Amino acid sequence: MTLAAQVLIAFVALLHVYFLVLEMFLWDTPRGRKVFGLTPEFSAASKSLAANQGLYNGFLAAGLIWGLALGGHEGWHIEIFFLACVIVAGVYGAVTVNRKILFIQAFPALIALVLLHL
C-alpha cells in the first residue's frame, strides 16, 4: 500500500470522526446548525436522529482506522470494505440530501480506493 493511500484513508477516517462530533454533539448548537444549514426548530426536533447517524459515521471511521492499524494484506481487505461503505453512503447522501456530500464524503474515499489498487 502506498503512503498516499494510507494518508488519504486516514483523512477519510478523520472526516468521519468530525462528522460524528458534528452529528452527535454539535447538531443542536450554532456551529452544527451553520454547518448543516438548519433552523433551531429542525435541529432540536431531529437531534436524536442525527446522533444515530453520527454513530454510524463513527463506525466507518473505526473500520478505516482498524484497517490502517492492521496494515499490509490483512488491513487491505478491511480498508476496501469500509471505503466502499463510505462511497455508498456518500452517493446515497448526494442523491437524497445534498449533492455536496458526493464531493465531501464519496470522492475522497473513491480516490483512496483507487490508490489502494495502484
Sequence and secondary structure as in RCSB ss.txt:
>XXXX:A:sequence
MTLAAQVLIAFVALLHVYFLVLEMFLWDTPRGRKVFGLTPEFSAASKSLAANQGLYNGFLAAGLIWGLALGGHEG
WHIEIFFLACVIVAGVYGAVTVNRKILFIQAFPALIALVLLHL
>XXXX:A:secstr
  HHHHHHHHHHHHHHHHHHHHHHTSTTSHHHHHHHT  HHHHHHTHHHHHHHHHHHHHHHHHHHHHHHH HHHH
HHHHHHHHHHHHHHHHHHHHHT THHIIIIIHHHHHHHHHHT 
